[in-house]
Amino acid sequence: METIKDVTQLFVAVDGTNTAAIEGDTITTYSDLTDGEIVVCDHKNVVLTSSDNLVAADFPTQQFKIVGRAGTVLFESPLLRQGQIKSYSVGNQSAEVQQVDYIGSNGTTGALDAIASNIYTVRLYVQGATISDFMQQKIKEGFYKSNTAAASYLQETVATGLYDSLIANFSREPEEEIRFGRTNSGARLALGTGVGTVVFTKGSKTVTAGTDIDDATTNAVLQVGEYISAGVGVTQSLYKIVSIDTTANTLIIDRAFNDATVSGADTTVGRILAATSAAADSGVKLTGIDRGFKTGFFDSAVVAWKTNLDFGDNQTTTVIESVAPYPGVGTAQQVAKLEKELQADNNVYRSFVEAGVIDRAQVVAGILYDIVIIEYWDEITTGLGSVVKSPKTIQIASSGGGPNSVLEDADSGVIVALDKIIVTNWATPGAVVLQALLT
């Protein structure tokens, strides 16, 4: 780290209260810290906090470094002195958000065109995120053609035709990127109160009930031809009932359930009467799916696309771009990718980290991390004797804030110490106390 220019070093704090190191302890071996613990130390490896051993009188002559433990290995940052630090900030965690579009109705507004003898074309321009997308634009399409029969260009029929076509075309993809569903603006009713727990299984046409699928308490009994959804919200995807088995307490729906398997009480299931759905507006819902991720093999990226419609000269249908894709900040995928790539900065002999050994993997899947960033200047003397000013960065990832976080523990919390050193004692221009900013 000290002999490499323009680098970033990452520390991942495993959340929980520090128990091993406290103020004044000297870190000499990995057992002095708990696994995943990080602390701020002076040049003698003495743990610093915001109390007695960080009095202002000790600065600016004082210096500090960050020490962490991963497994049975201790790793540390270079020593930092007053005047080296350019900035001290935090990137607060925020979750990844998947894109949602509607073609026609979103359950409240919008509609599909009902046009006889018409070709309906949906064209999706999908933005690539892997090496297989290099130097190409992936375009996926869905089609439906109506004829002169009125039943062929009902909104329900058009929605189902486009839905089927899109699912068929995307079934050829190596990765499931977009989930499709049918929507309708018809009023949703509840099931009978005695139906019990209802289970929708991904990839199956069979829906099971816990007790009486034909219960008519409070509401009318279910009928073939009605739509049912695994949720009462107007944007929930719809499936048409094609048969009912009152002995086995099961339903057969017209298409395999295309969402994640879900189990819920009868009060969480919606239904639309056949006559209601036929008279209402229909649409197709498109939802991005969290991409598969494996450190060092697949990048972290949300699925993003642009939906384009061509329903002919009489088209009035529009795309409702309901939710924009957002990659998030401090997601486990992002931090895990950094954790692997940045380990080369700890070893001057490893020049190509992708082919090297992963020394540590402390990031936990599914967790969001606050990222504390310290940017500083480091002076390196070249072989010709000249001094080069090299920008470097230290990042500290923590999964939580509050008094029990490893970054904020009163006895050895990293942020407590850094706030006192960088902001209070050194009065670094532009630097603010971060403890209150952690989420």
C-alpha positions in Angstrom: 0.0 0.0 0.0 2.7 2.5 0.9 4.7 2.0 -2.3 1.8 2.0 -4.8 0.4 5.1 -6.3 -3.2 6.2 -6.8 -4.9 3.3 -4.9 -7.9 2.7 -2.7 -7.9 0.5 0.4 -11.1 -1.0 1.8 -11.9 -2.1 5.4 -15.1 -4.0 6.0 -16.4 -3.8 9.5 -18.4 -6.8 10.7 -21.3 -5.3 12.6 -21.6 -5.7 16.4 -20.0 -4.2 19.5 -16.2 -4.4 19.7 -15.2 -6.6 22.6 -11.5 -7.3 22.2 -9.8 -3.9 21.8 -10.4 -0.9 24.0 -8.7 2.4 24.4 -5.0 2.1 25.3 -4.6 -1.5 24.2 -1.7 -2.3 21.9 -2.5 -4.5 18.9 0.4 -7.0 18.4 -1.4 -10.1 17.1 -4.6 -10.9 15.3 -6.1 -12.3 18.6 -6.1 -8.8 20.0 -9.1 -8.0 17.8 -12.3 -10.0 17.1 -12.7 -11.2 13.5 -14.0 -8.3 11.4 -13.1 -5.7 14.0 -11.3 -2.5 13.0 -9.8 0.2 15.2 -7.9 3.4 14.9 -4.3 3.2 16.3 -1.3 5.5 16.6 2.1 4.7 15.2 2.8 2.2 18.0 -0.5 0.3 17.4 -2.1 1.7 20.5 -5.9 1.9 20.1 -7.2 5.5 20.0 -10.7 6.8 21.0 -12.2 10.2 21.6 -11.2 10.3 25.2 -7.9 10.8 27.1 -5.4 9.6 24.6 -6.8 11.9 21.9 -6.4 15.2 23.7 -5.9 18.2 21.3 -2.5 18.9 22.8 -1.2 15.7 21.1 -1.8 17.1 17.7 -0.6 17.9 15.0 2.4 15.8 16.0 0.1 12.8 16.4 -0.5 10.4 13.6 -2.9 7.5 13.1 -3.6 4.4 11.0 -6.5 2.0 10.7 -6.0 -1.7 11.7 -8.4 -4.5 11.0 -8.6 -8.3 11.4 -9.8 -10.8 8.7 -9.6 -14.4 9.9 -6.1 -14.8 11.3 -4.6 -11.9 9.4 -4.1 -8.3 10.5 -4.0 -5.6 7.8 -3.5 -1.9 8.1 -3.5 1.5 6.4 -0.5 3.8 6.1 0.1 6.3 8.8 -1.8 9.6 8.2 -0.7 13.0 9.4 -2.2 16.4 9.6 -2.4 18.2 6.2 -2.5 14.9 4.2 -6.3 14.5 4.3 -8.3 16.1 1.5 -11.8 15.0 2.4 -13.7 12.9 5.0 -17.2 11.9 4.1 -19.8 9.2 4.1 -21.9 7.6 1.4 -25.2 6.6 3.1 -26.6 3.2 2.2 -29.7 3.0 -0.1 -31.2 -0.2 -1.6 -31.2 -1.2 -5.2 -34.5 -0.4 -7.0 -35.8 -2.4 -9.9 -37.4 -0.8 -13.0 -41.2 -1.1 -13.5 -43.0 -0.2 -16.7 -46.7 -0.7 -17.7 -48.0 -1.0 -21.3 -51.6 0.2 -21.2 -53.3 0.0 -17.8 -51.3 0.1 -14.5 -54.5 -0.8 -12.7 -55.6 2.8 -12.2 -54.9 4.7 -15.5 -54.0 3.9 -19.0 -55.5 1.4 -21.5 -54.7 -0.8 -24.5 -55.9 0.0 -28.0 -58.6 -2.3 -29.2 -58.1 -2.4 -33.0 -59.3 -5.0 -35.4 -56.8 -6.7 -37.8 -53.9 -5.0 -36.1 -50.3 -5.9 -35.4 -49.2 -5.0 -31.9 -45.4 -4.7 -31.4 -43.5 -4.2 -28.1 -39.8 -3.5 -28.5 -37.5 -3.5 -25.5 -34.0 -2.0 -25.7 -32.2 -3.7 -22.9 -29.0 -2.2 -21.5 -26.3 -4.7 -21.1 -24.2 -5.1 -17.9 -21.9 -8.1 -18.7 -19.1 -8.8 -21.1 -21.6 -10.7 -23.4 -23.2 -7.3 -24.1 -20.0 -5.6 -25.3 -20.4 -3.8 -28.6 -24.0 -4.7 -29.1 -27.5 -3.5 -28.3 -29.9 -6.2 -27.2 -33.4 -5.7 -28.6 -36.2 -8.1 -27.4 -39.7 -8.0 -28.8 -43.3 -9.2 -28.2 -46.0 -9.4 -30.8 -49.8 -9.9 -31.1 -52.1 -9.8 -34.1 -55.8 -9.3 -33.9 -58.3 -10.2 -36.6 -61.8 -9.0 -37.5 -63.5 -10.9 -34.6 -64.4 -8.6 -31.8 -63.1 -11.1 -29.2 -59.6 -10.9 -30.7 -59.1 -7.3 -30.0 -60.6 -7.0 -26.5 -58.1 -5.4 -24.2 -57.9 -8.6 -22.1 -57.1 -10.6 -25.2 -54.4 -8.1 -26.4 -52.8 -8.1 -23.0 -52.7 -11.9 -22.8 -51.2 -12.1 -26.4 -48.4 -9.7 -25.7 -47.8 -11.3 -22.3 -47.4 -14.7 -23.9 -45.2 -13.5 -26.6 -42.8 -11.6 -24.3 -42.5 -14.6 -21.9 -41.8 -16.9 -24.9 -39.1 -14.6 -26.3 -37.4 -14.0 -23.0 -37.4 -17.7 -22.1 -34.5 -18.1 -24.5 -32.3 -15.8 -22.4 -29.6 -17.3 -20.2 -30.7 -15.1 -17.3 -34.2 -14.0 -16.2 -34.0 -10.2 -16.5 -37.6 -9.0 -16.7 -40.8 -10.4 -15.1 -44.1 -10.0 -17.0 -47.6 -9.8 -15.7 -51.1 -8.8 -16.7 -53.0 -5.9 -15.1 -56.6 -4.8 -15.0 -58.4 -1.7 -13.6 -61.4 -3.7 -12.5 -62.4 -3.6 -8.8 -60.7 -6.4 -6.8 -62.7 -8.3 -4.2 -61.6 -10.5 -1.4 -62.0 -14.3 -1.2 -64.4 -16.0 1.2 -63.1 -15.8 4.8 -62.9 -19.6 5.1 -60.5 -20.3 2.2 -57.5 -20.3 4.5 -53.8 -20.0 3.4 -53.4 -19.7 -0.3 -50.1 -20.8 -2.0 -49.0 -19.6 -5.5 -45.9 -21.5 -6.7 -43.5 -20.1 -9.2 -43.7 -22.0 -12.5 -46.9 -23.9 -11.5 -50.5 -23.5 -12.7 -51.8 -25.0 -9.5 -52.9 -22.7 -6.7 -53.7 -24.5 -3.4 -55.9 -23.4 -0.5 -55.6 -24.4 3.1 -59.3 -25.3 3.7 -62.3 -24.5 1.5 -61.4 -23.1 -1.9 -65.1 -22.7 -2.6 -65.9 -20.8 0.6 -68.6 -18.2 0.1 -68.6 -16.6 3.5 -68.9 -12.8 3.1 -68.2 -12.9 -0.6 -69.4 -15.0 -3.5 -67.8 -18.3 -4.3 -64.9 -18.3 -6.9 -66.0 -19.0 -10.5 -64.1 -20.2 -13.6 -63.3 -17.3 -15.8 -62.5 -14.9 -12.9 -59.0 -13.4 -12.4 -57.0 -14.0 -9.2 -53.9 -12.3 -7.9 -51.4 -13.0 -5.1 -52.1 -9.7 -3.6 -55.0 -7.2 -3.4 -53.1 -4.2 -4.9 -54.2 -2.9 -8.3 -50.7 -3.5 -9.8 -50.6 -7.2 -8.8 -50.3 -9.6 -11.8 -53.5 -11.4 -12.7 -54.2 -15.1 -13.6 -57.4 -16.4 -15.0 -59.1 -19.4 -13.3 -59.7 -22.3 -15.7 -60.9 -25.0 -13.3 -61.7 -25.5 -9.6 -61.3 -28.7 -7.6 -63.4 -28.3 -4.5 -62.2 -31.7 -3.1 -58.5 -31.1 -3.4 -59.1 -27.3 -2.7 -57.0 -26.2 -5.7 -57.3 -23.9 -8.6 -55.8 -24.3 -12.1 -54.8 -20.9 -13.6 -54.4 -20.2 -17.3 -50.7 -19.4 -17.2 -47.8 -20.7 -14.9 -47.3 -18.4 -12.0 -44.6 -16.0 -13.0 -43.7 -14.3 -9.7 -41.7 -15.6 -6.8 -43.5 -18.3 -4.7 -45.8 -16.7 -2.2 -48.1 -18.0 0.6 -50.7 -15.8 2.3 -54.0 -15.7 4.1 -57.2 -15.5 2.1 -57.4 -11.7 2.9 -54.2 -11.1 1.0 -55.5 -12.6 -2.3 -57.4 -10.5 -4.8 -60.1 -11.5 -7.4 -61.8 -9.7 -10.3 -65.1 -11.0 -11.6 -65.2 -12.0 -15.2 -67.7 -9.4 -16.3 -65.7 -6.7 -14.4 -62.4 -7.5 -16.0 -63.9 -7.6 -19.5 -65.4 -4.1 -19.1 -62.2 -2.6 -17.5 -58.9 -1.5 -19.0 -56.0 -4.0 -19.3 -52.3 -3.8 -19.5 -48.9 -5.6 -19.2 -46.5 -5.0 -16.3 -42.8 -5.3 -16.7 -40.6 -5.6 -13.6 -36.8 -5.8 -13.5 -35.3 -8.8 -11.6 -32.3 -8.6 -9.4 -29.4 -9.9 -11.5 -27.4 -12.9 -10.4 -24.2 -12.0 -8.7 -21.0 -13.8 -7.9 -17.9 -12.0 -6.8 -15.3 -11.8 -9.6 -17.6 -13.3 -12.2 -20.8 -11.2 -12.5 -20.9 -7.4 -12.1 -23.5 -5.7 -9.8 -26.0 -3.9 -12.0 -29.7 -3.4 -12.1 -31.7 -4.4 -15.3 -32.6 -1.3 -17.3 -34.4 -1.0 -20.6 -36.5 1.3 -22.8 -40.0 0.2 -23.8 -41.1 1.2 -27.3 -44.6 0.5 -28.8 -45.7 0.2 -32.4 -49.5 -0.5 -32.5 -50.0 1.0 -35.9 -51.3 4.3 -37.1 -54.3 4.4 -34.7 -52.2 3.9 -31.6 -53.1 5.8 -28.5 -51.6 3.4 -25.9 -48.6 4.8 -24.0 -45.9 3.3 -21.8 -46.2 4.3 -18.1 -42.6 4.4 -16.8 -43.6 3.8 -13.2 -40.3 3.2 -11.4 -36.8 4.1 -12.7 -33.9 1.6 -12.1 -31.5 2.6 -9.4 -28.2 0.7 -8.5 -28.3 1.7 -4.9 -25.4 2.8 -2.6 -23.4 0.5 -0.5 -25.1 -2.7 -1.6 -23.5 -6.0 -0.8 -22.8 -6.6 -4.4 -21.0 -3.3 -4.9 -18.9 -3.7 -1.7 -18.1 -7.4 -2.4 -16.8 -6.4 -5.9 -14.6 -3.7 -4.3 -13.4 -6.0 -1.6 -12.1 -8.5 -4.2 -10.6 -5.9 -6.6 -8.9 -3.7 -4.0 -7.0 -6.5 -2.2 -4.2 -6.0 -4.7 -3.5 -2.7 -2.9 -2.2 -4.6 0.1 0.4 -6.5 -1.8 2.9 -4.9 -4.2 3.7 -8.3 -5.7 0.2 -9.0 -7.0 -0.4 -7.0 -10.2 -3.5 -8.8 -11.6 -5.9 -9.4 -8.8 -8.6 -11.1 -10.9 -6.2 -14.1 -11.3 -5.0 -14.0 -7.7 -6.2 -15.5 -4.4 -9.0 -13.9 -2.5 -7.4 -13.3 0.9 -10.6 -12.2 2.6 -14.3 -12.0 1.9 -16.1 -10.3 4.8 -19.0 -8.8 2.9 -22.3 -10.4 3.9 -24.9 -10.9 1.1 -28.1 -8.9 1.4 -26.7 -6.2 3.7 -26.5 -2.5 3.0 -23.3 -0.7 4.0 -22.5 2.9 4.9 -19.2 3.8 3.2 -16.9 6.2 5.1 -14.3 7.7 2.7 -11.0 9.3 3.6 -9.2 10.9 0.6 -5.6 11.9 1.2 -2.3 12.9 -0.4 0.7 10.6 -0.1 4.2 11.7 -1.0 6.4 9.1 -2.8 10.1 9.5 -3.6 10.8 8.2 -7.1 14.0 6.4 -8.2 15.3 9.6 -9.6 14.9 11.4 -6.3 11.9 13.5 -7.1 8.9 13.6 -4.8 5.5 12.7 -6.3 2.2 13.6 -4.7 -0.1 10.6 -5.1 -3.9 10.7 -4.3 -5.0 7.7 -2.2 -8.3 6.6 -0.6 -9.4 4.6 2.4 -12.9 3.3 2.5 -14.6 1.8 5.5 -17.8 -0.2 5.0 -20.2 -0.7 7.9 -23.5 -2.4 7.8 -25.1 -0.3 10.6 -25.1 2.9 12.6 -26.0 3.6 16.2 -24.3 3.0 19.5 -23.7 -0.7 18.9 -22.0 -0.4 15.5 -18.4 -1.3 15.4 -17.8 2.1 13.9 -19.3 3.9 16.9 -18.5 1.8 19.9 -17.6 4.1 22.8 -14.5 2.2 23.7 -12.9 1.7 20.3 -15.3 3.0 17.7 -13.5 4.1 14.5 -15.9 7.0 13.7 -15.7 8.3 17.2 -11.9 8.5 16.9 -11.8 9.8 13.3 -14.3 12.5 14.1 -12.1 13.6 17.0 -8.9 13.5 15.1 -9.8 14.7 11.6 -12.6 17.2 12.4 -12.0 18.4 16.0 -8.2 18.3 16.5 -6.9 18.8 13.0 -9.8 21.1 11.9 -9.5 19.7 8.4 -11.2 22.1 5.9 -14.6 21.0 4.9 -14.7 17.9 7.2 -17.7 17.4 9.3 -18.6 14.9 12.2 -19.9 11.7 10.6 -21.2 9.9 13.6 -24.7 11.5 13.3 -24.8 11.0 9.6 -24.5 7.2 9.6 -27.8 5.4 8.9 
